Amino acid sequence: MAAIMRLRVAALGSYTWDACLELANAIPVALRSAQPGSVEFRRALREALENTKNLEVTNGAVKMTKTDHLGLDARARVMTRIENGKWVLRRWRCAMRRGRDVAQSLLSG
């Protein structure tokens, strides 16, 4: 069982780290207007998080809004391949269709 657990891949660690980076960015902003533990602080923290723009985290660049608490847009989607034992970033074009990001590869093969 231990051998199986070592082989599992989980993204949870990167999401947790990203949340820490987002909080580290938002808490100082919230502290300018309210004291921790107060209702006002929680509101200020939420507002600071929702106004996060272009914060680079593990999973992409965060641009959060009141309606989008994930905050990752098409910039967070990349395609890579391994060439000569190294990760190589592939070029992508992103287009909006019916309100959803659709990524299309420019390279074949």
HUGI-V332038 format. One record per helix or strand of 3 or more residues. SS is the DSSP state (h for helix, s for strand). FROM is the first residue (numbers start at 0). TO is the last residue. If there is no record, write none. Layout:
ss,from,to
SS,FROM,TO
SS,FROM,TO
This chain:
ss,from,to
h,1,6
h,11,30
h,38,49
s,54,56
s,59,61
h,73,75
s,78,82
s,85,89
s,91,96
s,99,104
